Amino acid sequence: MTTGKKVLVWCAAAVSALVIASGAIVLYLCWDEPPPDDSDLQVPLLEIPDEENGLTYFTEAARQAWEPRDGYSEVCAKTGEPQTQQEWYEAMLYGDSGWDDKVADGVLARNAGIFELVEKGLACSQCRFRPWASEGNLWETYLGGERLLGILSVARIYSLRTRYLAKGGQAEQAMAETKALVEFGCRIQNAHGSLVHVLVGTMAKEMGLEQLRKCIPRATLAPEQMRALAEELARYHVDGEAFADSLRLDYQITAKMLEEANRSGLRVHRTGWGSPVHDPPAALYLKVNETKRMYADIIRVQIENLDKPFAHRKPTVLPEDPGKRGTFWMYATPNSLGKAFLSNTDTAAAIENVCKDRADVSATRLLLALRAFATAEERLPEGLDELVPDFLDAVPPDPFDGKPMRYNPEKKVIYTVGEDLTDSGGTTEAEWLDEMRLECEAKGGEWTAEDERIAKESGEMNRWKFPDPSWAIEF
């Protein structure tokens, strides 16, 4: 064989080897594992007649709910004032500076029907999620779409009603309405729906608890009535099994989304050197079964964490986003899209929110028990143990470390150790306002009286930004 032929043979062999190697690499990148066994993460959808399902009435109330919006002047316009109609409404919800009885009358009159619908829903023995639309539209089918967003409108209108009653001197009726709002939010939370249902229900319940706490100092209920209400609130915690179903449903939604992305021939589009670059099909970068298996493992860990204090929960290990290491690693890493997606899942935050929700309910129960004690004994107790058993069956545990909730009689606060698990004695309003002032000044800003007013009105939202999240005792 001549030298030229040998060179040709070697070149052909090298090209063949390169083609085979390239094919092997492509097969390696594209190969996916068998579908995972996710039978434990399937949520059966119960068939409940509409008239027996509380969610039927809640979603209809959400559809009918009306709130002022900019540009509508029939009910809410205030001649000569600079604020928009929506700003007036929000000021009435979250503060006292913009309160107007006529505006409140107009909003409540226009929404009279939703209160009856909510009452019918609360009277139902079951409140269970069901898909609302045909498959194919995940937002409408599994997340509820605009219907679910309307739940927050109902909660805000209920919140306005409780403030209206309290300002009119009807403190006991206001407390009854806040309890209804708390139960309404809890029913949405525990409807075995998606994590979006849980979030919306939690927000609605928070509104009710906030208004209830504002009513406690003005309440004229007898100590035994306060105790009864404190014990009743114990029923309005997040239900562990319902939340577990919400996590399972989140897995099902994610699995459907991944399968749809794979079926639709999703492609990755990047821009390089000033012009669009159309990459190969995403099948090279998205392994559906592997991603589902990894996400299923994450969900199982979070379900296991549900009934544990924050301090004892098992950590979830998320994959690293290959794209953060550079474009080369995005292309070279098998299942790079799946890993990038999973690196941004935040189910751990959902579990943390469960702890916050439980602390919020427990603190409200303790404030009611303290108010009952103060009414009966004409003083505050030296410790929470004095509340048991006459004013509370037991001191509720801190969902962050499992120990009893804390109380600082000097600072007059109920508090939890929070995420850092360090007991610093609670935080007063003056302390966290000072922290916010220092933070503002550190960024070069000027802390004004208006800043302080806004901070005070949004105190509920600021609670979790500081050590030892606390609830003030204002009686």
C-alpha positions in Angstrom: 0.0 0.0 0.0 1.4 3.3 -1.0 2.0 6.1 1.5 -0.9 8.2 -0.1 -3.3 5.3 0.4 -2.2 4.9 4.0 -2.8 8.5 4.7 -6.3 8.3 3.1 -7.1 5.2 5.2 -5.9 6.9 8.4 -7.9 10.0 7.6 -11.0 7.9 6.9 -10.5 6.0 10.1 -10.1 9.3 12.0 -13.2 10.8 10.5 -15.2 7.6 11.3 -13.9 7.7 14.8 -14.8 11.3 15.1 -18.3 10.6 13.8 -18.8 7.7 16.1 -17.5 9.7 19.1 -19.8 12.6 18.2 -22.7 10.2 17.8 -21.9 8.7 21.2 -21.8 12.1 22.8 -25.1 13.1 21.3 -26.6 9.8 22.4 -25.2 10.3 25.9 -26.6 13.8 26.0 -30.0 12.7 24.7 -30.4 9.4 26.5 -33.0 9.6 29.3 -33.7 7.1 32.0 -36.9 5.2 32.3 -39.9 7.0 33.8 -39.7 7.3 37.6 -42.1 5.5 39.9 -44.1 8.5 41.1 -47.3 6.7 42.2 -46.9 8.1 45.7 -47.1 11.6 44.3 -50.4 11.3 42.5 -53.4 13.1 44.0 -56.8 11.7 43.3 -59.4 14.3 42.4 -62.5 13.6 44.5 -65.9 14.0 42.9 -67.8 16.3 45.2 -71.2 17.8 44.1 -70.8 21.5 43.5 -73.5 22.5 46.0 -71.5 20.6 48.7 -68.1 22.0 47.9 -67.2 25.2 49.6 -64.8 26.1 46.8 -67.8 26.5 44.5 -69.2 29.4 46.5 -65.7 30.9 47.1 -64.8 31.0 43.4 -68.2 32.6 42.6 -67.6 35.2 45.3 -64.2 35.8 43.7 -65.9 36.3 40.3 -68.4 38.8 41.7 -65.9 40.7 43.9 -65.5 44.4 42.9 -62.7 46.7 44.0 -62.1 50.4 43.1 -59.8 50.9 40.2 -58.3 54.1 38.7 -60.7 55.7 36.3 -63.9 54.7 38.2 -65.6 57.7 39.8 -69.1 56.7 40.6 -68.4 55.4 44.1 -64.9 56.4 45.2 -63.9 59.7 43.7 -63.0 62.4 46.2 -63.1 65.9 44.7 -60.0 68.0 45.1 -57.8 65.2 46.5 -54.6 64.2 44.8 -54.8 60.4 45.4 -56.3 58.1 42.9 -59.4 56.1 43.8 -57.3 52.9 44.1 -54.9 54.6 46.5 -57.8 55.8 48.7 -59.1 52.3 48.9 -55.7 50.8 49.8 -55.1 53.5 52.4 -58.4 52.5 54.0 -57.3 48.8 54.0 -53.8 49.3 55.4 -53.9 52.5 57.4 -56.1 55.2 59.0 -54.9 58.2 57.1 -57.3 57.8 54.1 -60.4 56.5 55.9 -63.8 57.6 54.5 -67.1 56.1 55.6 -68.8 57.0 52.3 -66.2 55.2 50.3 -66.5 52.2 52.6 -70.3 52.2 52.3 -70.1 52.3 48.5 -67.6 49.4 48.3 -69.5 47.2 50.8 -72.9 47.9 49.3 -71.6 46.9 45.8 -70.2 43.7 47.2 -73.1 42.7 49.5 -73.6 39.4 47.6 -70.2 38.0 48.2 -70.6 37.8 52.0 -73.6 35.5 51.6 -71.6 33.3 49.2 -68.7 33.1 51.6 -71.1 32.1 54.4 -72.6 29.4 52.2 -69.0 28.1 51.5 -68.0 28.1 55.1 -71.2 26.1 55.9 -70.1 23.3 53.6 -68.4 20.3 55.2 -65.9 20.0 52.3 -63.8 22.5 50.4 -61.8 20.6 47.8 -59.9 21.7 44.7 -60.9 20.4 41.3 -59.6 21.4 37.8 -61.6 24.3 36.4 -60.9 24.0 32.7 -59.9 21.5 30.0 -56.4 20.2 30.0 -53.8 22.1 28.0 -54.0 25.4 29.9 -52.1 24.8 33.2 -52.8 28.3 34.5 -56.6 27.8 34.2 -56.8 24.1 34.8 -54.6 23.6 37.9 -53.8 27.0 39.2 -57.2 28.6 38.9 -56.3 31.6 36.7 -58.2 34.8 37.4 -60.7 33.0 39.7 -58.0 32.3 42.3 -56.7 35.9 42.1 -60.2 37.1 42.8 -60.0 35.3 46.2 -57.6 38.0 47.4 -60.2 40.6 46.3 -62.8 38.9 48.5 -60.3 38.9 51.4 -59.6 42.6 51.1 -63.3 43.4 51.0 -63.8 41.3 54.1 -60.9 43.1 55.7 -62.5 46.5 54.8 -65.8 45.3 56.4 -64.1 44.4 59.7 -62.4 47.8 59.9 -65.7 49.5 59.1 -67.4 47.7 61.9 -64.5 48.3 64.4 -64.5 52.0 63.6 -68.2 52.1 64.1 -67.8 50.8 67.7 -69.0 47.2 66.8 -65.9 45.5 68.1 -67.6 42.1 68.8 -69.2 41.9 65.3 -65.8 42.9 63.8 -64.1 40.1 65.6 -66.8 37.6 64.3 -66.1 38.9 60.8 -62.3 38.5 61.2 -62.8 34.9 62.4 -64.8 34.2 59.2 -62.0 35.7 57.1 -59.5 33.5 58.9 -61.6 30.4 58.3 -62.1 31.5 54.7 -58.3 31.7 54.1 -57.7 28.5 55.9 -60.3 26.6 53.8 -58.5 27.8 50.6 -55.1 26.8 52.1 -56.4 23.3 52.9 -58.3 22.7 49.7 -55.7 20.2 48.5 -55.0 22.5 45.5 -51.7 23.8 44.1 -49.1 25.7 46.0 -50.7 28.8 44.5 -53.9 28.0 46.4 -51.9 27.6 49.6 -50.2 31.0 49.0 -53.4 32.8 48.3 -55.2 31.2 51.2 -52.3 32.1 53.5 -52.5 35.7 52.4 -56.2 35.8 53.0 -55.8 34.3 56.4 -53.1 36.7 57.3 -55.4 39.6 56.6 -58.0 38.1 58.9 -55.5 37.5 61.7 -54.1 41.0 61.4 -57.5 42.5 61.7 -58.4 40.2 64.6 -55.2 41.3 66.5 -56.3 45.0 66.0 -59.7 44.2 67.5 -58.3 42.5 70.6 -57.3 45.7 72.6 -60.8 47.1 72.0 -62.8 43.9 72.6 -65.3 43.8 75.4 -65.7 40.0 75.4 -65.8 38.1 78.7 -62.6 36.1 79.5 -64.3 32.8 78.8 -65.3 34.1 75.3 -61.8 35.1 74.6 -60.5 31.7 75.7 -63.1 30.0 73.5 -62.0 32.0 70.5 -58.3 31.3 71.2 -59.0 27.5 71.3 -61.1 27.7 68.1 -58.2 29.4 66.2 -56.2 26.2 66.9 -58.3 24.6 64.1 -57.1 27.1 61.5 -53.5 25.9 61.1 -52.3 24.6 57.8 -53.3 20.9 57.6 -50.3 18.7 57.0 -51.9 16.2 54.7 -53.6 18.9 52.6 -50.3 20.7 52.2 -48.7 17.4 51.3 -51.3 17.0 48.5 -50.5 20.5 47.4 -46.8 19.5 47.0 -47.8 16.4 45.1 -50.0 18.4 42.8 -47.1 20.8 42.2 -45.1 17.7 41.1 -47.9 16.7 38.8 -48.1 20.2 37.3 -44.4 20.3 36.8 -44.3 16.9 35.2 -47.0 17.9 32.7 -45.1 21.1 31.9 -41.9 19.1 31.3 -43.7 16.6 29.1 -45.4 19.4 27.1 -42.0 21.1 26.6 -40.6 17.9 25.3 -43.5 17.2 23.0 -43.6 20.7 21.6 -40.0 20.5 20.3 -38.8 23.3 22.6 -35.6 24.9 21.4 -33.0 26.9 23.2 -32.4 30.3 21.6 -29.3 32.2 22.5 -27.7 35.3 21.1 -24.0 35.2 20.3 -21.6 37.6 18.4 -24.5 40.0 17.8 -26.7 37.5 15.9 -29.3 34.9 16.9 -28.0 31.4 17.3 -30.6 28.6 17.0 -29.4 25.6 19.0 -30.3 22.0 18.5 -33.6 20.7 19.9 -33.9 20.9 23.7 -34.0 17.1 23.8 -30.2 17.4 24.0 -30.5 19.5 27.1 -33.7 18.4 28.8 -34.1 14.8 30.1 -37.7 14.7 31.2 -37.6 11.5 33.2 -34.4 12.3 35.0 -35.8 15.8 35.8 -39.0 14.3 37.1 -37.2 11.8 39.2 -35.0 14.5 40.8 -38.0 16.8 41.4 -39.9 13.9 42.9 -37.1 13.3 45.4 -37.2 17.0 46.4 -40.9 16.9 46.9 -40.7 13.7 49.1 -38.1 15.4 51.3 -40.4 18.5 51.7 -43.4 16.3 52.6 -41.3 14.6 55.2 -40.4 18.0 56.6 -44.0 19.2 56.9 -44.6 18.3 60.5 -41.1 19.0 61.8 -39.9 22.2 63.4 -37.8 24.4 61.1 -34.7 23.5 63.1 -35.2 19.7 62.5 -36.1 19.7 58.9 -34.1 17.7 56.4 -32.2 19.9 53.9 -33.0 19.6 50.2 -30.0 19.5 47.8 -30.7 21.3 44.6 -28.6 20.8 41.5 -26.3 23.6 40.3 -27.4 25.7 37.4 -24.8 24.8 34.7 -25.5 28.1 32.9 -24.0 30.1 35.8 -20.7 28.5 35.1 -20.7 29.7 31.5 -22.1 28.9 28.0 -19.8 25.9 27.5 -21.1 24.1 30.6 -24.7 24.8 29.5 -24.0 22.9 26.3 -21.7 20.3 27.8 -23.7 19.3 30.9 -26.3 16.5 30.3 -29.8 17.6 31.2 -28.6 21.2 31.6 -32.1 22.7 31.2 -33.6 20.3 33.7 -30.9 21.1 36.3 -31.2 24.8 35.6 -35.0 24.5 36.2 -34.6 22.5 39.4 -31.9 24.9 40.8 -34.6 27.6 40.9 -37.4 25.6 42.5 -38.3 27.0 45.9 -40.4 24.4 47.7 -38.2 25.0 50.8 -39.6 28.5 51.0 -43.2 27.0 50.9 -42.3 24.9 54.0 -40.8 28.0 55.7 -44.0 29.8 55.0 -45.9 27.0 56.8 -43.8 27.8 59.9 -44.5 31.5 59.6 -48.3 30.7 59.2 -48.3 28.5 62.3 -46.4 31.1 64.3 -48.9 33.8 63.2 -51.9 31.7 64.4 -50.2 30.7 67.7 -49.2 34.3 68.5 -52.8 35.5 67.8 -54.1 32.7 70.2 -51.7 33.8 72.8 -52.7 37.4 72.5 -56.4 36.4 73.0 -55.4 34.4 76.1 -53.4 37.3 77.4 -56.3 39.6 76.9 -58.6 37.2 78.8 -56.0 36.9 81.6 -55.6 40.7 81.8 -59.4 41.2 81.9 -59.8 38.7 84.7 -56.7 39.5 86.8 -56.1 43.2 85.9 -52.5 42.5 85.0 -50.3 40.6 82.5 -48.8 37.3 83.6 -45.1 37.0 84.4 -44.9 34.0 82.1 -47.0 32.1 79.6 -47.4 29.2 82.0 -49.8 31.3 84.0 -52.3 31.1 81.1 -52.6 27.3 81.5 -55.1 25.8 82.1 -57.6 28.6 82.8 -57.1 30.6 79.6 -55.4 28.2 77.3 -55.0 24.4 77.2 -51.3 24.6 76.5 -48.7 27.1 75.3 -48.4 26.4 71.6 -44.9 25.4 70.3 -42.7 27.7 68.3 -42.7 26.1 64.8 -39.1 27.1 64.3 -37.4 25.2 67.1 -40.2 23.2 68.7 -40.0 24.9 72.1 -42.9 26.9 73.5 -43.6 30.3 72.0 -41.8 33.1 73.8 -43.0 36.1 75.8 -41.2 39.1 77.0 -43.3 41.0 79.6 -40.8 43.9 79.8 -41.0 44.5 76.0 -44.7 43.4 75.9 -44.2 41.1 72.9 -45.0 37.5 71.9 -42.2 36.2 69.7 -40.6 33.3 67.8 -36.9 32.7 67.4 -37.4 32.8 63.6 -35.0 31.3 61.0 -31.8 32.1 62.8 -33.1 30.0 65.8 -31.5 32.5 68.2 -33.5 33.9 71.2 -32.7 37.6 71.4 -35.6 38.5 73.7 -38.1 39.7 71.0 -38.2 42.9 68.9 -40.3 46.0 69.7 -41.8 48.3 67.1 -39.3 51.0 68.1 -36.4 48.6 67.6 -37.3 47.5 64.1 -38.2 51.1 63.1 -34.7 52.1 64.3 -33.2 49.2 62.2 -35.1 50.4 59.1 -33.9 54.0 59.7 -30.3 52.9 60.0 -30.7 50.8 56.8 -32.2 53.8 55.0 -29.4 56.1 56.1 -26.7 53.5 55.3 -27.9 53.6 51.7 -27.6 57.4 51.6 -31.3 58.1 52.1 -33.1 60.4 54.5 -35.5 58.8 57.0 -38.6 61.0 57.2 -41.8 61.1 59.3 -43.7 59.8 56.2 -41.3 56.9 55.9 -42.0 56.0 59.6 -45.8 56.3 59.1 -45.7 54.0 56.1 -43.4 51.5 57.9 -45.8 51.4 60.9 -48.8 50.8 58.6 -46.9 47.9 56.9 -45.6 46.5 60.2 -47.1 43.1 59.5 -44.9 42.7 56.4 -41.8 44.0 58.2 -42.1 41.4 61.0 -40.1 38.7 59.3 -37.3 40.9 58.2 -35.8 41.2 61.7 -34.5 38.8 64.4 -37.1 37.3 66.7 -40.3 38.1 64.7 -42.6 39.6 67.3 -46.3 40.5 68.0 -46.9 43.5 70.2 -49.2 43.3 73.2 -51.2 46.6 72.9 -53.3 46.4 76.1 
